[in-house]
Amino acid sequence: MLDPRITNEFESEILELIDSQDDYTRSDMQGIVSVLVNRMMQKGYEVLSEQEK
């Protein structure tokens, strides 16, 4: 399990998105989720790279 300090940022953004889902179209939501997934993956790669050092 990753340190909660790493995941907290993404958890908060996901919860905010859920809370404001009525403000977005489905297409908007898809774009936002896509960006979040890419950012999570990038952060994961960074963490793995740091652990390998």
C-alpha positions as CSV (number, residue, x, y, z in Angstrom):
1,M,0.0,0.0,0.0
2,L,1.2,3.5,-0.8
3,D,1.8,6.2,1.7
4,P,-1.6,8.0,2.2
5,R,0.3,11.3,1.7
6,I,0.8,10.2,-1.9
7,T,-2.7,9.1,-2.6
8,N,-4.6,11.7,-0.6
9,E,-4.3,14.3,-3.4
10,F,-6.0,11.9,-5.9
11,E,-8.6,10.8,-3.4
12,S,-9.6,14.3,-2.7
13,E,-9.9,15.2,-6.4
14,I,-12.0,12.1,-7.1
15,L,-14.3,12.9,-4.2
16,E,-14.6,16.5,-5.4
17,L,-15.5,15.2,-8.9
18,I,-18.2,13.0,-7.5
19,D,-19.6,15.8,-5.4
20,S,-19.8,18.1,-8.5
21,Q,-20.7,15.5,-11.1
22,D,-24.0,17.4,-11.9
23,D,-21.9,20.3,-13.2
24,Y,-20.3,18.3,-16.0
25,T,-21.4,16.4,-19.1
26,R,-20.4,12.8,-19.5
27,S,-17.8,13.8,-22.0
28,D,-16.3,16.3,-19.5
29,M,-16.2,13.7,-16.8
30,Q,-14.5,11.3,-19.2
31,G,-11.8,13.9,-19.9
32,I,-11.3,14.7,-16.2
33,V,-11.1,11.0,-15.3
34,S,-8.6,10.4,-18.1
35,V,-6.3,13.2,-16.8
36,L,-6.6,11.9,-13.2
37,V,-5.7,8.3,-14.3
38,N,-2.7,9.6,-16.3
39,R,-1.5,11.7,-13.3
40,M,-1.9,8.7,-11.0
41,M,0.1,6.5,-13.3
42,Q,2.8,9.1,-13.7
43,K,3.1,9.4,-9.9
44,G,3.3,5.6,-9.6
45,Y,6.2,5.5,-12.1
46,E,7.9,8.3,-10.2
47,V,7.5,6.4,-6.9
48,L,8.8,3.1,-8.5
49,S,11.8,4.9,-9.9
50,E,12.7,6.4,-6.6
51,Q,12.4,3.0,-4.9
52,E,14.8,1.5,-7.4
53,K,17.5,4.0,-6.6
